[in-house]
Amino acid sequence: MTLALGISAFVLTAIAAVSIYLSAKRAADDIAAQFVEVVVLFNVRQRVALPTTCSLERFKECAFEAADLCVGLFGPRALDALNGVRVTVDFGLRWHDAITGQLVAGTSRHGDVRVGCDLAALCHEFIHVCQERIDGHIDEAHAFWLPDYDKAIATYHSRMGIPA
């Protein structure tokens, strides 16, 4: 009787473990399916997840322009820095950052970029990616921010028709 209970418990535990694993895998696959790979500039490939409020073509145009401006700021090393970045475009324009609590239009952490659906912060966040991957600065407080970065962002907004 004890042996039968032990075997039953083992089998039920194994079934539960497999079920939990398959459920987690399915959830991870669903999230991964939201991302599509795009070629942004030359050999720079990124994975992007877009809401229905933002077209893939618009994203490509904005990402190309932002990457090109980063090359102007950081040189050809920006191509390597921006390669492999994962971009999530949010449904809204702004949200409260989980770490700082500030209202933001974009975040960048270790190659994961999140921007609002108007893509206004894309160039700004690409600059942060380059700062981190080229200069080694995680610059949330903008302590290493240069005036040329603001000029590039203003150029990006102008070229992409994004209100300042």
Secondary structure, DSSP 8 states (H G I E B T S, - for coil): -HHHHHHHHHHHHHHHHHHHHHHHHHHHHHHHHTEEEEEEETTEEEEEE--TTS-HHHHHHHHHHHHHHHHHHHTTHHHHHHTT-EEEE-SSS-EE-TTT--EESEEEETTEEEE-TT-TTHHHHHHHHHIIIII----TT-TT--HHHHHHHHHHHHHHT---
